């Protein structure tokens, strides 16, 4: 299917690319809520994108990922009640969607003193796992900004293919005595994108700082998504349901294996949205020299580009290496000797022939007897078009004997 032209494609400051969408006829319908979004105004007046009840940070068609807001679990000691507050544990269950938590980009993180937290599968998820880590504080001087190796902060990996989890704290390890030692009376736990978290000592020293320091009291969590549960080969058999509809697009099986669906990418040399008809457009590589190298003359062509040296120059690979003048060996030796010598063999010459451009100089070469260049001992004559001290162009003849 293709989305209606009237579909909402922006909510607040977030672009919503198809196959995602808001409202019927605007997203790819696959029998679940994977691509169904809503655009709601929050209490602070801002528009935010949601998938079911979970806030969305952004989308990526190229990587087949979206990021959601993952709430920071907080468990604190209540001085008034002289007891730990009741745990209000975060849980996440997207087992009815085609989302999976990226195990390479996310880590389970615990912050606090004497804080032990677990992340484990919900009872009815059908996938049993459990892991966790413990953060301790042997002394204020042991805390270090940016360090998350067990002192005030710890991290651990999660299993592959997870799409549901629950977080809880171990009651036997709590912060009831931390405040007396000058530390925060709170423990924190969150499953989040590793690159988006950097430990600060204030997270332990100041109650609630970890939550306040992050937007919506959350950190981004990376999810992988895919189309349906068929492989590319299987999906192509049903042309009406096949999602890679753009010309110059390719199908890629999900990295999670058979039965996990597929993704669509624009073919090499094209960019855009492969889920839309004519969504993949040619990249003009010549307009982006910072991304597409060419040391010669660049010429765009559908899906690629050519790079060739100018006439009279040469490079084994002008895509990578600079072009050099295509001179006979004898001519190049003469040029090198000329540029490195102070000899009095340069005399003015009128009627200089048409020169060959080499960098910021111009040369023309010929054998002194009018024949082609030869190896062995012989004389040569070379014409050089240079720039005189008074900035006037002059033509001179160089007479030099070559010894090869």
C-alpha positions as CSV (number, residue, x, y, z in Angstrom):
1,X,0.0,0.0,0.0
2,X,1.0,3.6,-0.4
3,X,0.1,6.4,2.1
4,X,-2.5,9.1,1.5
5,X,-1.2,12.4,0.4
6,X,-2.9,14.1,3.3
7,X,-1.1,12.0,5.9
8,X,0.7,13.8,8.8
9,X,4.4,13.4,8.2
10,X,5.7,15.6,11.0
11,X,4.8,15.7,14.7
12,X,6.6,18.5,16.7
13,X,10.2,18.3,15.5
14,X,10.2,14.7,14.5
15,X,9.8,13.5,10.8
16,X,7.6,10.4,10.5
17,X,8.7,8.4,7.4
18,X,6.5,5.8,5.8
19,X,6.0,2.8,6.6
20,X,5.4,4.6,9.9
21,X,2.4,6.9,10.0
22,X,-0.4,8.5,12.0
23,X,-3.9,7.3,11.3
24,X,-5.5,4.7,9.0
25,X,-4.2,4.7,5.5
26,X,-1.0,6.4,6.6
27,X,1.1,3.5,7.8
28,X,2.0,0.0,6.6
29,X,-0.6,-2.3,8.0
30,X,0.9,-5.6,9.0
31,X,-1.6,-6.9,11.5
32,X,0.0,-5.4,14.5
33,X,1.0,-1.9,15.8
34,X,4.6,-1.9,14.7
35,X,4.1,1.1,12.3
36,X,1.1,2.8,13.9
37,X,2.0,6.1,15.5
38,X,0.0,8.8,17.3
39,X,0.8,12.5,17.6
40,X,-0.2,13.8,21.0
41,X,0.2,17.1,22.9
42,X,1.7,16.6,26.3
43,X,1.0,18.6,29.5
44,X,3.9,20.9,28.7
45,X,2.2,21.8,25.4
46,X,4.6,20.0,23.1
47,X,3.7,17.6,20.3
48,X,5.2,14.1,20.7
49,X,5.2,10.9,18.7
50,X,4.0,7.7,20.4
51,X,3.9,4.1,19.5
52,X,1.0,2.8,21.7
53,X,2.0,4.6,25.0
54,X,5.7,4.8,24.5
55,X,7.4,8.0,23.4
56,X,9.4,7.9,20.2
57,X,12.8,9.8,19.8
58,X,13.4,9.3,16.1
59,X,13.2,6.9,13.1
60,X,15.8,5.5,10.8
61,X,14.9,3.7,7.5
62,X,18.5,3.2,6.6
63,X,19.4,1.1,9.7
64,X,15.9,-0.3,10.3
65,X,15.8,1.2,13.8
66,X,13.8,3.6,15.9
67,X,14.6,5.0,19.3
68,X,12.1,5.2,22.2
69,X,12.3,6.9,25.6
70,X,13.2,4.3,28.2
71,X,12.2,5.5,31.7
72,X,14.8,5.6,34.5
73,X,13.7,3.5,37.5
74,X,14.2,5.2,40.8
75,X,14.1,3.6,44.2
76,X,14.8,5.9,47.2
77,X,15.1,5.8,51.0
78,X,12.4,7.9,52.7
79,X,13.8,9.7,55.7
80,X,10.3,10.5,57.0
81,X,9.2,7.0,57.0
82,X,12.6,5.7,57.8
83,X,12.2,3.0,55.1
84,X,12.7,2.4,51.5
85,X,9.9,3.6,49.2
86,X,7.8,1.1,47.4
87,X,9.3,0.0,44.1
88,X,7.6,1.3,41.0
89,X,9.3,-0.9,38.5
90,X,9.4,-0.2,34.8
91,X,8.3,-2.9,32.4
92,X,8.2,-3.0,28.6
93,X,6.4,-5.5,26.4
94,X,6.3,-5.2,22.6
95,X,5.9,-8.9,21.9
96,X,2.9,-8.2,19.7
97,X,5.0,-6.0,17.4
98,X,8.0,-6.6,15.2
99,X,10.4,-4.7,17.4
100,X,13.5,-6.2,19.1
101,X,15.8,-4.5,21.5
102,X,19.2,-4.0,19.9
103,X,21.6,-6.0,22.1
104,X,24.8,-4.4,20.6
105,X,23.8,-0.7,21.1
106,X,22.0,-0.9,24.5
107,X,23.2,-1.8,28.0
108,X,21.4,-2.3,31.4
109,X,22.7,0.4,33.7
110,X,22.5,0.7,37.5
111,X,23.5,3.9,39.4
112,X,23.8,4.3,43.1
113,X,25.5,3.0,46.3
114,X,24.8,-0.6,47.5
115,X,22.5,-0.9,44.5
116,X,21.7,-4.2,42.9
117,X,19.1,-4.4,40.1
118,X,17.9,-7.1,37.7
119,X,16.5,-7.1,34.2
120,X,14.5,-10.2,33.4
121,X,11.8,-11.6,31.1
122,X,8.1,-11.1,32.1
123,X,6.4,-14.3,33.3
124,X,4.3,-14.7,30.1
125,X,6.9,-13.6,27.5
126,X,7.8,-17.1,26.5
127,X,11.5,-16.2,26.6
128,X,13.3,-16.8,29.9
129,X,16.3,-14.7,30.9
130,X,17.7,-12.8,33.8
131,X,20.7,-10.6,34.4
132,X,21.8,-7.6,36.4
133,X,24.7,-5.7,38.0
134,X,25.6,-4.1,41.3
135,X,27.0,-0.6,42.0
136,X,28.9,0.1,45.2
137,X,30.5,3.2,46.8
138,X,33.6,2.5,48.9
139,X,34.2,6.2,49.3
140,X,33.4,9.6,47.8
141,X,36.9,9.8,46.3
142,X,36.3,6.6,44.3
143,X,33.7,8.1,42.1
144,X,34.8,9.4,38.7
145,X,32.9,11.2,36.0
146,X,32.6,9.1,32.8
147,X,33.5,5.8,34.6
148,X,30.9,3.1,34.9
149,X,32.9,0.1,36.1
150,X,31.1,-0.8,39.4
151,X,31.9,2.2,41.6
152,X,28.7,4.3,41.7
153,X,27.7,2.8,38.4
154,X,27.7,-0.5,36.5
155,X,26.6,-1.8,33.2
156,X,25.8,-5.2,31.7
157,X,24.8,-6.6,28.3
158,X,21.4,-8.1,27.5
159,X,20.5,-11.2,25.5
160,X,19.7,-11.1,21.8
161,X,16.1,-11.0,20.4
162,X,14.6,-9.5,23.5
163,X,11.3,-7.6,23.0
164,X,10.0,-7.6,26.6
165,X,11.5,-7.1,30.0
166,X,11.0,-6.0,33.6
167,X,13.3,-4.1,35.9
168,X,13.4,-4.5,39.7
169,X,15.8,-3.9,42.6
170,X,17.1,-6.4,45.1
171,X,15.5,-5.6,48.5
172,X,18.5,-6.9,50.5
173,X,20.8,-4.3,48.8
174,X,19.4,-0.8,49.4
175,X,20.4,2.8,50.1
176,X,18.9,3.1,53.6
177,X,22.3,3.8,55.0
178,X,23.8,5.7,52.1
179,X,22.6,9.2,53.2
180,X,24.5,8.9,56.5
181,X,27.7,8.5,54.5
182,X,27.0,11.6,52.4
183,X,25.6,9.8,49.4
184,X,22.3,10.0,47.6
185,X,19.6,7.8,49.2
186,X,18.4,6.7,45.7
187,X,19.2,3.8,43.4
188,X,18.5,4.0,39.6
189,X,18.2,1.4,36.9
190,X,17.6,1.8,33.1
191,X,18.0,-0.1,29.9
192,X,19.3,2.4,27.4
193,X,21.5,3.2,24.4
194,X,25.1,3.0,25.6
195,X,26.4,6.1,23.7
196,X,23.7,8.3,25.2
197,X,24.8,7.7,28.8
198,X,27.8,9.2,30.6
199,X,28.1,8.8,34.4
200,X,28.3,11.9,36.5
201,X,29.3,11.8,40.2
202,X,26.3,14.1,40.9
203,X,24.0,11.2,40.0
204,X,25.2,9.6,43.3
205,X,25.9,12.7,45.3
206,X,22.5,14.5,44.7
207,X,19.1,12.8,45.1
208,X,17.1,12.8,41.9
209,X,19.8,14.4,39.8
210,X,20.0,11.4,37.3
211,X,16.3,11.7,36.6
212,X,16.3,15.5,36.3
213,X,19.4,15.6,34.1
214,X,17.7,13.6,31.3
215,X,14.7,14.6,29.1
216,X,11.4,13.2,30.5
217,X,13.4,11.3,33.1
218,X,14.4,8.9,30.3
219,X,17.2,7.8,28.1
220,X,17.0,6.6,24.4
221,X,16.6,2.9,23.8
222,X,17.4,1.5,20.3
223,X,14.9,-0.9,18.8
224,X,15.3,-2.9,15.6
225,X,12.2,-3.3,13.3
226,X,11.3,-5.3,10.2
227,X,8.5,-5.9,7.8
228,X,6.3,-8.9,8.6
229,X,7.8,-12.4,9.3
230,X,8.8,-13.6,5.8
231,X,12.2,-13.7,4.1
232,X,12.8,-11.6,1.0
233,X,12.4,-14.6,-1.2
234,X,9.1,-15.5,0.4
235,X,7.8,-11.9,0.4
236,X,8.5,-11.3,-3.3
237,X,6.1,-14.1,-4.2
238,X,3.2,-11.8,-3.2
239,X,3.8,-8.7,-5.3
240,X,0.7,-6.9,-3.8
241,X,2.1,-7.1,-0.3
242,X,5.8,-6.7,-1.0
243,X,7.0,-3.6,0.7
244,X,10.1,-2.7,-1.5
245,X,8.1,-0.9,-4.1
246,X,10.6,1.7,-5.4
247,X,12.7,1.1,-8.5
248,X,16.4,0.8,-7.6
249,X,15.6,-0.7,-4.2
250,X,16.8,-4.0,-2.6
251,X,15.4,-6.4,-0.1
252,X,17.5,-7.4,3.0
253,X,16.5,-10.3,5.3
254,X,16.3,-9.4,9.0
255,X,19.5,-10.1,10.9
256,X,17.5,-12.0,13.5
257,X,17.0,-14.9,11.1
258,X,14.2,-16.7,9.3
259,X,10.7,-15.7,10.4
260,X,11.9,-12.3,11.6
261,X,10.9,-10.3,8.5
262,X,12.9,-8.1,6.1
263,X,13.9,-4.5,5.3
264,X,14.1,-2.4,2.2
265,X,17.1,-0.3,1.2
266,X,17.8,1.9,-1.8
267,X,20.3,0.4,-4.1
268,X,23.9,1.6,-4.1
269,X,24.1,5.0,-5.7
270,X,20.5,5.9,-4.7
271,X,18.9,7.4,-1.6
272,X,15.5,8.1,-0.2
273,X,12.5,6.0,0.9
274,X,12.4,2.5,-0.7
275,X,8.9,1.9,0.7
276,X,7.5,4.6,-1.6
277,X,7.0,4.3,-5.4
278,X,9.9,6.3,-7.0
279,X,11.2,6.9,-3.4
280,X,14.8,6.0,-4.3
281,X,16.5,8.8,-6.2
282,X,20.0,8.9,-7.9
283,X,22.8,10.4,-5.8
284,X,24.8,13.0,-7.7
285,X,28.2,12.0,-6.2
286,X,30.0,14.9,-7.9
287,X,28.1,17.3,-5.7
288,X,29.4,15.7,-2.6
289,X,33.2,15.4,-3.0
290,X,33.6,15.1,0.8
291,X,31.8,11.7,0.6
292,X,32.7,10.5,-2.9
293,X,36.4,11.0,-3.7
294,X,37.6,12.0,-7.2
295,X,41.0,13.4,-8.0
296,X,40.2,13.9,-11.7
297,X,37.1,15.0,-13.7
298,X,33.9,13.8,-12.0
299,X,30.9,12.8,-14.1
300,X,27.6,11.6,-12.5
301,X,25.7,8.7,-14.0
302,X,22.6,6.7,-12.8
303,X,23.6,4.9,-9.6
304,X,27.3,5.7,-9.8
305,X,29.8,8.2,-11.2
306,X,33.0,8.2,-13.3
307,X,36.3,9.8,-12.3
308,X,38.9,10.3,-15.0
309,X,42.1,12.2,-15.3
310,X,42.3,15.1,-17.7
311,X,44.0,14.6,-21.0
312,X,47.7,14.5,-20.6
313,X,47.6,13.2,-17.1
314,X,47.4,9.8,-15.5
315,X,46.5,7.9,-12.2
316,X,46.3,4.2,-11.5
317,X,43.1,5.0,-9.6
318,X,41.9,8.6,-9.8
319,X,39.1,7.8,-7.3
320,X,41.9,7.5,-4.7
321,X,45.2,8.9,-6.0
322,X,46.0,12.3,-7.6
323,X,46.5,12.6,-11.4
324,X,50.1,13.1,-12.6
325,X,51.4,14.5,-15.9
326,X,51.8,11.9,-18.6
327,X,55.5,12.8,-19.6
328,X,58.1,10.6,-21.2
329,X,60.8,9.6,-18.6
330,X,63.4,11.9,-20.3
331,X,61.1,14.9,-20.2
332,X,60.3,14.4,-16.5
333,X,64.0,14.1,-15.7
334,X,64.7,17.3,-17.6
335,X,61.9,19.1,-15.6
336,X,63.3,17.8,-12.3
337,X,66.8,18.9,-13.2
338,X,65.6,22.3,-14.3
339,X,63.6,22.9,-11.1
340,X,66.5,21.7,-8.9
341,X,69.4,23.5,-10.7
342,X,70.8,27.0,-10.8
343,X,72.8,26.5,-14.0
344,X,73.1,29.3,-16.6
345,X,71.6,27.2,-19.4
346,X,68.2,29.0,-19.6
347,X,68.0,31.6,-22.4
348,X,65.0,33.7,-23.7
349,X,63.2,32.3,-26.7
350,X,60.6,33.8,-28.9
351,X,57.8,31.9,-30.7
352,X,57.4,29.3,-28.0
353,X,55.2,26.4,-29.2
354,X,51.8,25.6,-27.5
355,X,52.7,24.3,-24.0
356,X,51.4,21.4,-22.0
357,X,49.9,22.4,-18.6
358,X,51.4,20.7,-15.6
359,X,50.2,22.0,-12.3
360,X,50.8,25.8,-12.2
361,X,53.5,25.5,-15.0
362,X,53.3,24.8,-18.7
363,X,55.8,22.6,-20.6
364,X,56.3,21.5,-24.2
365,X,59.0,19.0,-25.1
366,X,60.6,17.8,-28.3
367,X,63.8,16.1,-29.4
368,X,66.5,18.4,-30.5
369,X,66.8,16.7,-33.9
370,X,63.0,16.6,-34.3
371,X,62.7,12.9,-33.8
372,X,61.0,11.1,-30.8
373,X,62.7,10.8,-27.4
374,X,65.3,8.1,-27.3
375,X,67.1,6.3,-24.5
376,X,70.9,6.7,-24.2
377,X,73.1,9.7,-24.3
378,X,71.6,12.6,-26.2
379,X,70.7,16.2,-26.2
380,X,67.2,17.5,-25.7
381,X,65.4,20.8,-26.0
382,X,62.4,21.7,-23.8
383,X,60.2,24.8,-23.8
384,X,59.0,26.2,-20.5
385,X,56.3,28.8,-20.2
386,X,56.9,30.4,-16.8
387,X,55.9,33.5,-14.8
388,X,58.5,36.3,-14.8
389,X,59.3,38.3,-11.6
390,X,57.3,41.2,-13.0
391,X,54.3,38.8,-13.5
392,X,54.7,38.9,-17.3
393,X,54.5,35.6,-19.1
394,X,57.6,34.8,-21.0
395,X,58.7,31.8,-23.1
396,X,62.1,30.3,-22.7
397,X,64.1,27.5,-24.2
398,X,66.1,25.0,-22.1
399,X,69.0,23.3,-23.6
400,X,70.3,20.4,-21.5
401,X,72.2,17.3,-22.1
402,X,70.6,14.1,-20.6
403,X,72.7,11.3,-19.4
404,X,70.5,8.1,-18.9
